[in-house]
Amino acid sequence: MLENDLVLTRFLDAEGARLTDDDIAQLDVLLDLPDNALWDLIAGRAEPDDPRVCPLVDRLRSI
């Protein structure tokens, strides 16, 4: 989905060099989601089922 790609690209451009191993693990969890479910999280229409990804979702939403 183009919207996901745009947000993820901006996020990685801005913060990619500073990602920790935990951030990468959280990103892997998010990237396993279907496109529409990921977009719902990023757009704030849904909240993550896995509380471990909440900090990363918050960062994606702020991009």
Distance bins in CASP14 RR format, pairs under 12 A and 6 or more apart:
PFRMAT RR
TARGET T0000
AUTHOR 0000-0000-0000
RMODE 2
METHOD distances of the structure
MODEL  1
1 7 0 0 0 0 1 0 0 0 0 0 0
1 8 0 0 0 0 0 1 0 0 0 0 0
1 31 0 0 0 0 0 1 0 0 0 0 0
1 33 0 0 0 0 0 1 0 0 0 0 0
1 34 0 0 0 0 1 0 0 0 0 0 0
1 35 1 1 0 0 0 0 0 0 0 0 0
1 36 1 0 0 1 0 0 0 0 0 0 0
1 37 0 0 0 0 0 1 0 0 0 0 0
1 38 1 0 0 1 0 0 0 0 0 0 0
1 39 1 0 1 0 0 0 0 0 0 0 0
1 40 0 0 0 0 0 1 0 0 0 0 0
1 42 0 0 0 0 1 0 0 0 0 0 0
1 43 0 0 0 0 0 1 0 0 0 0 0
2 8 0 0 0 0 0 1 0 0 0 0 0
2 9 0 0 0 0 0 1 0 0 0 0 0
2 35 0 0 0 0 1 0 0 0 0 0 0
2 39 0 0 0 0 1 0 0 0 0 0 0
3 9 0 0 0 0 0 1 0 0 0 0 0
3 10 0 0 0 0 0 1 0 0 0 0 0
3 35 0 0 0 0 1 0 0 0 0 0 0
3 36 0 0 0 0 0 1 0 0 0 0 0
3 38 0 0 0 0 1 0 0 0 0 0 0
3 39 1 0 1 0 0 0 0 0 0 0 0
3 40 0 0 0 0 0 1 0 0 0 0 0
3 41 0 0 0 0 0 1 0 0 0 0 0
3 42 1 0 0 1 0 0 0 0 0 0 0
3 43 1 0 0 1 0 0 0 0 0 0 0
3 45 0 0 0 0 0 1 0 0 0 0 0
3 60 0 0 0 0 0 1 0 0 0 0 0
3 63 0 0 0 0 0 1 0 0 0 0 0
4 10 0 0 0 0 0 1 0 0 0 0 0
4 11 0 0 0 0 0 1 0 0 0 0 0
4 27 0 0 0 0 0 1 0 0 0 0 0
4 30 0 0 0 0 1 0 0 0 0 0 0
4 31 0 0 0 0 1 0 0 0 0 0 0
4 33 0 0 0 0 1 0 0 0 0 0 0
4 34 0 0 0 0 0 1 0 0 0 0 0
4 35 1 0 1 0 0 0 0 0 0 0 0
4 36 0 0 0 0 1 0 0 0 0 0 0
4 37 0 0 0 0 0 1 0 0 0 0 0
4 38 1 0 1 0 0 0 0 0 0 0 0
4 39 1 0 1 0 0 0 0 0 0 0 0
4 40 0 0 0 0 0 1 0 0 0 0 0
4 41 0 0 0 0 1 0 0 0 0 0 0
4 42 1 0 0 1 0 0 0 0 0 0 0
4 43 0 0 0 0 1 0 0 0 0 0 0
4 60 0 0 0 0 1 0 0 0 0 0 0
4 63 0 0 0 0 0 1 0 0 0 0 0
5 11 0 0 0 0 0 1 0 0 0 0 0
5 12 0 0 0 0 0 1 0 0 0 0 0
5 31 0 0 0 0 0 1 0 0 0 0 0
5 35 0 0 0 0 1 0 0 0 0 0 0
5 38 0 0 0 0 0 1 0 0 0 0 0
5 39 0 0 0 0 0 1 0 0 0 0 0
5 42 0 0 0 0 0 1 0 0 0 0 0
6 12 0 0 0 0 0 1 0 0 0 0 0
6 13 0 0 0 0 0 1 0 0 0 0 0
6 39 0 0 0 0 0 1 0 0 0 0 0
6 42 0 0 0 0 1 0 0 0 0 0 0
6 60 0 0 0 0 0 1 0 0 0 0 0
6 63 0 0 0 0 1 0 0 0 0 0 0
7 13 0 0 0 0 0 1 0 0 0 0 0
7 14 0 0 0 0 0 1 0 0 0 0 0
7 15 0 0 0 0 0 1 0 0 0 0 0
7 27 0 0 0 0 0 1 0 0 0 0 0
7 30 0 0 0 0 0 1 0 0 0 0 0
7 35 0 0 0 0 0 1 0 0 0 0 0
7 38 0 0 0 0 1 0 0 0 0 0 0
7 39 0 0 0 0 1 0 0 0 0 0 0
7 41 0 0 0 0 0 1 0 0 0 0 0
7 42 1 0 1 0 0 0 0 0 0 0 0
7 43 0 0 0 0 1 0 0 0 0 0 0
7 44 0 0 0 0 0 1 0 0 0 0 0
7 56 0 0 0 0 0 1 0 0 0 0 0
7 57 0 0 0 0 0 1 0 0 0 0 0
7 59 0 0 0 0 0 1 0 0 0 0 0
7 60 1 0 1 0 0 0 0 0 0 0 0
7 61 0 0 0 0 1 0 0 0 0 0 0
7 62 0 0 0 0 0 1 0 0 0 0 0
7 63 1 0 1 0 0 0 0 0 0 0 0
8 14 0 0 0 0 0 1 0 0 0 0 0
8 15 0 0 0 0 0 1 0 0 0 0 0
8 16 0 0 0 0 0 1 0 0 0 0 0
8 19 0 0 0 0 0 1 0 0 0 0 0
8 27 0 0 0 0 1 0 0 0 0 0 0
8 30 0 0 0 0 1 0 0 0 0 0 0
8 31 0 0 0 0 1 0 0 0 0 0 0
8 35 0 0 0 0 0 1 0 0 0 0 0
8 38 0 0 0 0 1 0 0 0 0 0 0
8 39 0 0 0 0 0 1 0 0 0 0 0
8 41 0 0 0 0 0 1 0 0 0 0 0
8 42 0 0 0 0 1 0 0 0 0 0 0
8 56 0 0 0 0 0 1 0 0 0 0 0
8 59 0 0 0 0 0 1 0 0 0 0 0
8 60 1 0 0 1 0 0 0 0 0 0 0
8 63 0 0 0 0 1 0 0 0 0 0 0
9 15 0 0 0 0 0 1 0 0 0 0 0
9 16 0 0 0 0 0 1 0 0 0 0 0
9 60 0 0 0 0 0 1 0 0 0 0 0
9 63 0 0 0 0 1 0 0 0 0 0 0
10 16 0 0 0 0 0 1 0 0 0 0 0
10 42 0 0 0 0 0 1 0 0 0 0 0
10 59 0 0 0 0 0 1 0 0 0 0 0
10 60 0 0 0 0 1 0 0 0 0 0 0
10 61 0 0 0 0 0 1 0 0 0 0 0
10 62 0 0 0 0 0 1 0 0 0 0 0
10 63 1 0 1 0 0 0 0 0 0 0 0
11 17 0 0 0 0 0 1 0 0 0 0 0
11 18 0 0 0 0 0 1 0 0 0 0 0
11 19 0 0 0 0 1 0 0 0 0 0 0
11 23 0 0 0 0 0 1 0 0 0 0 0
11 26 0 0 0 0 0 1 0 0 0 0 0
11 27 0 0 0 0 1 0 0 0 0 0 0
11 30 0 0 0 0 0 1 0 0 0 0 0
11 31 0 0 0 0 0 1 0 0 0 0 0
11 42 0 0 0 0 1 0 0 0 0 0 0
11 56 0 0 0 0 1 0 0 0 0 0 0
11 57 0 0 0 0 0 1 0 0 0 0 0
11 58 0 0 0 0 0 1 0 0 0 0 0
11 59 1 0 0 1 0 0 0 0 0 0 0
11 60 1 0 1 0 0 0 0 0 0 0 0
11 61 0 0 0 0 1 0 0 0 0 0 0
11 62 0 0 0 0 1 0 0 0 0 0 0
11 63 1 0 1 0 0 0 0 0 0 0 0
12 18 0 0 0 0 0 1 0 0 0 0 0
12 19 0 0 0 0 1 0 0 0 0 0 0
12 23 0 0 0 0 0 1 0 0 0 0 0
12 24 0 0 0 0 0 1 0 0 0 0 0
12 27 0 0 0 0 1 0 0 0 0 0 0
12 31 0 0 0 0 0 1 0 0 0 0 0
12 56 0 0 0 0 0 1 0 0 0 0 0
12 59 0 0 0 0 0 1 0 0 0 0 0
12 60 0 0 0 0 0 1 0 0 0 0 0
12 63 0 0 0 0 1 0 0 0 0 0 0
13 19 0 0 0 0 0 1 0 0 0 0 0
13 63 0 0 0 0 1 0 0 0 0 0 0
14 59 0 0 0 0 1 0 0 0 0 0 0
14 60 0 0 0 0 0 1 0 0 0 0 0
14 62 0 0 0 0 1 0 0 0 0 0 0
14 63 1 0 0 1 0 0 0 0 0 0 0
15 23 0 0 0 0 1 0 0 0 0 0 0
15 24 0 0 0 0 0 1 0 0 0 0 0
15 27 0 0 0 0 0 1 0 0 0 0 0
15 56 0 0 0 0 1 0 0 0 0 0 0
15 59 1 0 0 1 0 0 0 0 0 0 0
15 60 0 0 0 0 1 0 0 0 0 0 0
15 62 0 0 0 0 0 1 0 0 0 0 0
15 63 0 0 0 0 1 0 0 0 0 0 0
16 23 0 0 0 0 1 0 0 0 0 0 0
16 24 0 0 0 0 1 0 0 0 0 0 0
16 27 0 0 0 0 1 0 0 0 0 0 0
16 56 0 0 0 0 0 1 0 0 0 0 0
16 59 0 0 0 0 0 1 0 0 0 0 0
16 63 0 0 0 0 0 1 0 0 0 0 0
17 23 0 0 0 0 0 1 0 0 0 0 0
18 24 0 0 0 0 0 1 0 0 0 0 0
18 59 0 0 0 0 0 1 0 0 0 0 0
19 25 0 0 0 0 1 0 0 0 0 0 0
19 26 0 0 0 0 1 0 0 0 0 0 0
19 27 1 0 0 1 0 0 0 0 0 0 0
19 28 0 0 0 0 0 1 0 0 0 0 0
19 55 0 0 0 0 0 1 0 0 0 0 0
19 56 0 0 0 0 1 0 0 0 0 0 0
19 59 0 0 0 0 1 0 0 0 0 0 0
20 26 0 0 0 0 1 0 0 0 0 0 0
20 27 0 0 0 0 0 1 0 0 0 0 0
20 55 0 0 0 0 0 1 0 0 0 0 0
20 56 0 0 0 0 0 1 0 0 0 0 0
20 59 0 0 0 0 0 1 0 0 0 0 0
21 27 0 0 0 0 0 1 0 0 0 0 0
21 28 0 0 0 0 0 1 0 0 0 0 0
22 28 0 0 0 0 0 1 0 0 0 0 0
22 29 0 0 0 0 0 1 0 0 0 0 0
22 52 0 0 0 0 1 0 0 0 0 0 0
22 53 0 0 0 0 0 1 0 0 0 0 0
22 55 0 0 0 0 1 0 0 0 0 0 0
22 56 0 0 0 0 1 0 0 0 0 0 0
23 29 0 0 0 0 0 1 0 0 0 0 0
23 30 0 0 0 0 0 1 0 0 0 0 0
23 52 0 0 0 0 0 1 0 0 0 0 0
23 53 0 0 0 0 1 0 0 0 0 0 0
23 55 0 0 0 0 1 0 0 0 0 0 0
23 56 1 0 0 1 0 0 0 0 0 0 0
23 57 0 0 0 0 0 1 0 0 0 0 0
23 58 0 0 0 0 0 1 0 0 0 0 0
23 59 0 0 0 0 1 0 0 0 0 0 0
23 60 0 0 0 0 0 1 0 0 0 0 0
24 30 0 0 0 0 0 1 0 0 0 0 0
24 31 0 0 0 0 0 1 0 0 0 0 0
24 53 0 0 0 0 0 1 0 0 0 0 0
24 56 0 0 0 0 1 0 0 0 0 0 0
25 31 0 0 0 0 0 1 0 0 0 0 0
25 32 0 0 0 0 0 1 0 0 0 0 0
25 50 0 0 0 0 0 1 0 0 0 0 0
25 52 0 0 0 0 1 0 0 0 0 0 0
25 53 0 0 0 0 1 0 0 0 0 0 0
25 55 0 0 0 0 0 1 0 0 0 0 0
25 56 0 0 0 0 1 0 0 0 0 0 0
26 32 0 0 0 0 0 1 0 0 0 0 0
26 33 0 0 0 0 0 1 0 0 0 0 0
26 41 0 0 0 0 0 1 0 0 0 0 0
26 48 0 0 0 0 1 0 0 0 0 0 0
26 50 0 0 0 0 1 0 0 0 0 0 0
26 51 0 0 0 0 0 1 0 0 0 0 0
26 52 1 0 0 1 0 0 0 0 0 0 0
26 53 1 0 1 0 0 0 0 0 0 0 0
26 54 0 0 0 0 1 0 0 0 0 0 0
26 55 1 0 0 1 0 0 0 0 0 0 0
26 56 1 0 1 0 0 0 0 0 0 0 0
26 57 0 0 0 0 1 0 0 0 0 0 0
26 58 0 0 0 0 0 1 0 0 0 0 0
26 59 0 0 0 0 1 0 0 0 0 0 0
26 60 0 0 0 0 0 1 0 0 0 0 0
27 33 0 0 0 0 0 1 0 0 0 0 0
27 38 0 0 0 0 0 1 0 0 0 0 0
27 52 0 0 0 0 0 1 0 0 0 0 0
27 53 0 0 0 0 1 0 0 0 0 0 0
27 55 0 0 0 0 0 1 0 0 0 0 0
27 56 1 0 0 1 0 0 0 0 0 0 0
27 57 0 0 0 0 0 1 0 0 0 0 0
27 59 0 0 0 0 0 1 0 0 0 0 0
27 60 0 0 0 0 1 0 0 0 0 0 0
28 50 0 0 0 0 0 1 0 0 0 0 0
28 52 0 0 0 0 0 1 0 0 0 0 0
28 53 0 0 0 0 1 0 0 0 0 0 0
28 56 0 0 0 0 0 1 0 0 0 0 0
29 37 0 0 0 0 0 1 0 0 0 0 0
29 38 0 0 0 0 0 1 0 0 0 0 0
29 41 0 0 0 0 0 1 0 0 0 0 0
29 48 0 0 0 0 1 0 0 0 0 0 0
29 49 0 0 0 0 1 0 0 0 0 0 0
29 50 1 0 0 1 0 0 0 0 0 0 0
29 51 0 0 0 0 0 1 0 0 0 0 0
29 52 1 0 0 1 0 0 0 0 0 0 0
29 53 1 0 1 0 0 0 0 0 0 0 0
29 54 0 0 0 0 0 1 0 0 0 0 0
29 55 0 0 0 0 0 1 0 0 0 0 0
29 56 0 0 0 0 1 0 0 0 0 0 0
29 57 0 0 0 0 0 1 0 0 0 0 0
30 37 0 0 0 0 1 0 0 0 0 0 0
30 38 1 0 1 0 0 0 0 0 0 0 0
30 39 0 0 0 0 0 1 0 0 0 0 0
30 40 0 0 0 0 0 1 0 0 0 0 0
30 41 1 0 0 1 0 0 0 0 0 0 0
30 42 0 0 0 0 1 0 0 0 0 0 0
30 46 0 0 0 0 0 1 0 0 0 0 0
30 48 0 0 0 0 1 0 0 0 0 0 0
30 49 0 0 0 0 0 1 0 0 0 0 0
30 50 0 0 0 0 1 0 0 0 0 0 0
30 52 0 0 0 0 0 1 0 0 0 0 0
30 53 1 0 1 0 0 0 0 0 0 0 0
30 54 0 0 0 0 0 1 0 0 0 0 0
30 55 0 0 0 0 0 1 0 0 0 0 0
30 56 1 0 0 1 0 0 0 0 0 0 0
30 57 1 0 0 1 0 0 0 0 0 0 0
30 59 0 0 0 0 0 1 0 0 0 0 0
30 60 1 0 0 1 0 0 0 0 0 0 0
30 61 0 0 0 0 0 1 0 0 0 0 0
31 37 0 0 0 0 0 1 0 0 0 0 0
31 38 1 0 0 1 0 0 0 0 0 0 0
31 41 0 0 0 0 0 1 0 0 0 0 0
31 42 0 0 0 0 0 1 0 0 0 0 0
31 53 0 0 0 0 0 1 0 0 0 0 0
31 56 0 0 0 0 0 1 0 0 0 0 0
31 60 0 0 0 0 0 1 0 0 0 0 0
32 38 0 0 0 0 1 0 0 0 0 0 0
32 49 0 0 0 0 0 1 0 0 0 0 0
32 50 0 0 0 0 0 1 0 0 0 0 0
32 53 0 0 0 0 0 1 0 0 0 0 0
33 39 0 0 0 0 1 0 0 0 0 0 0
33 40 0 0 0 0 1 0 0 0 0 0 0
33 41 1 0 0 1 0 0 0 0 0 0 0
33 42 0 0 0 0 0 1 0 0 0 0 0
33 46 0 0 0 0 0 1 0 0 0 0 0
33 48 0 0 0 0 1 0 0 0 0 0 0
33 49 0 0 0 0 1 0 0 0 0 0 0
33 50 0 0 0 0 1 0 0 0 0 0 0
33 53 0 0 0 0 1 0 0 0 0 0 0
33 57 0 0 0 0 0 1 0 0 0 0 0
34 40 0 0 0 0 1 0 0 0 0 0 0
34 41 0 0 0 0 0 1 0 0 0 0 0
34 46 0 0 0 0 0 1 0 0 0 0 0
35 41 0 0 0 0 0 1 0 0 0 0 0
35 42 0 0 0 0 0 1 0 0 0 0 0
36 42 0 0 0 0 0 1 0 0 0 0 0
36 43 0 0 0 0 0 1 0 0 0 0 0
36 45 0 0 0 0 1 0 0 0 0 0 0
36 46 0 0 0 0 1 0 0 0 0 0 0
37 43 0 0 0 0 0 1 0 0 0 0 0
37 44 0 0 0 0 0 1 0 0 0 0 0
37 45 0 0 0 0 1 0 0 0 0 0 0
37 46 1 0 0 1 0 0 0 0 0 0 0
37 47 0 0 0 0 0 1 0 0 0 0 0
37 48 0 0 0 0 1 0 0 0 0 0 0
37 49 0 0 0 0 1 0 0 0 0 0 0
37 50 0 0 0 0 0 1 0 0 0 0 0
37 53 0 0 0 0 0 1 0 0 0 0 0
37 57 0 0 0 0 0 1 0 0 0 0 0
38 44 0 0 0 0 0 1 0 0 0 0 0
38 45 0 0 0 0 0 1 0 0 0 0 0
38 46 0 0 0 0 1 0 0 0 0 0 0
38 48 0 0 0 0 0 1 0 0 0 0 0
38 53 0 0 0 0 0 1 0 0 0 0 0
38 56 0 0 0 0 0 1 0 0 0 0 0
38 57 0 0 0 0 1 0 0 0 0 0 0
38 60 0 0 0 0 1 0 0 0 0 0 0
38 61 0 0 0 0 0 1 0 0 0 0 0
39 45 0 0 0 0 1 0 0 0 0 0 0
39 46 0 0 0 0 1 0 0 0 0 0 0
39 57 0 0 0 0 0 1 0 0 0 0 0
39 60 0 0 0 0 0 1 0 0 0 0 0
39 61 0 0 0 0 0 1 0 0 0 0 0
40 46 1 1 0 0 0 0 0 0 0 0 0
40 47 0 0 0 0 1 0 0 0 0 0 0
40 48 0 0 0 0 0 1 0 0 0 0 0
40 49 0 0 0 0 0 1 0 0 0 0 0
40 57 0 0 0 0 0 1 0 0 0 0 0
40 61 0 0 0 0 0 1 0 0 0 0 0
41 47 1 0 0 1 0 0 0 0 0 0 0
41 48 1 0 1 0 0 0 0 0 0 0 0
41 49 0 0 0 0 1 0 0 0 0 0 0
41 50 0 0 0 0 0 1 0 0 0 0 0
41 53 0 0 0 0 1 0 0 0 0 0 0
41 54 0 0 0 0 1 0 0 0 0 0 0
41 56 0 0 0 0 1 0 0 0 0 0 0
41 57 1 0 1 0 0 0 0 0 0 0 0
41 58 0 0 0 0 0 1 0 0 0 0 0
41 59 0 0 0 0 0 1 0 0 0 0 0
41 60 1 0 0 1 0 0 0 0 0 0 0
41 61 0 0 0 0 1 0 0 0 0 0 0
42 48 0 0 0 0 0 1 0 0 0 0 0
42 53 0 0 0 0 0 1 0 0 0 0 0
42 56 0 0 0 0 0 1 0 0 0 0 0
42 57 1 0 0 1 0 0 0 0 0 0 0
42 58 0 0 0 0 0 1 0 0 0 0 0
42 59 0 0 0 0 0 1 0 0 0 0 0
42 60 1 0 1 0 0 0 0 0 0 0 0
42 61 1 0 0 1 0 0 0 0 0 0 0
42 62 0 0 0 0 0 1 0 0 0 0 0
42 63 0 0 0 0 1 0 0 0 0 0 0
43 57 0 0 0 0 0 1 0 0 0 0 0
43 60 0 0 0 0 1 0 0 0 0 0 0
43 61 0 0 0 0 1 0 0 0 0 0 0
43 63 0 0 0 0 0 1 0 0 0 0 0
44 54 0 0 0 0 0 1 0 0 0 0 0
44 57 0 0 0 0 1 0 0 0 0 0 0
44 58 0 0 0 0 0 1 0 0 0 0 0
44 60 0 0 0 0 1 0 0 0 0 0 0
44 61 1 0 0 1 0 0 0 0 0 0 0
44 62 0 0 0 0 0 1 0 0 0 0 0
45 57 0 0 0 0 0 1 0 0 0 0 0
45 61 0 0 0 0 0 1 0 0 0 0 0
46 53 0 0 0 0 0 1 0 0 0 0 0
46 54 0 0 0 0 0 1 0 0 0 0 0
46 57 0 0 0 0 1 0 0 0 0 0 0
46 61 0 0 0 0 0 1 0 0 0 0 0
47 53 0 0 0 0 0 1 0 0 0 0 0
47 54 1 0 0 1 0 0 0 0 0 0 0
47 57 0 0 0 0 1 0 0 0 0 0 0
47 58 0 0 0 0 0 1 0 0 0 0 0
47 61 0 0 0 0 0 1 0 0 0 0 0
48 54 1 0 1 0 0 0 0 0 0 0 0
48 55 0 0 0 0 1 0 0 0 0 0 0
48 56 0 0 0 0 1 0 0 0 0 0 0
48 57 1 0 1 0 0 0 0 0 0 0 0
48 58 0 0 0 0 1 0 0 0 0 0 0
48 60 0 0 0 0 0 1 0 0 0 0 0
48 61 0 0 0 0 0 1 0 0 0 0 0
49 57 0 0 0 0 0 1 0 0 0 0 0
50 56 0 0 0 0 0 1 0 0 0 0 0
50 57 0 0 0 0 1 0 0 0 0 0 0
51 57 0 0 0 0 0 1 0 0 0 0 0
51 58 0 0 0 0 0 1 0 0 0 0 0
53 59 0 0 0 0 0 1 0 0 0 0 0
53 60 0 0 0 0 1 0 0 0 0 0 0
53 61 0 0 0 0 0 1 0 0 0 0 0
54 60 0 0 0 0 0 1 0 0 0 0 0
54 61 0 0 0 0 0 1 0 0 0 0 0
55 61 0 0 0 0 0 1 0 0 0 0 0
55 62 0 0 0 0 0 1 0 0 0 0 0
56 62 0 0 0 0 0 1 0 0 0 0 0
56 63 0 0 0 0 0 1 0 0 0 0 0
57 63 0 0 0 0 0 1 0 0 0 0 0
END
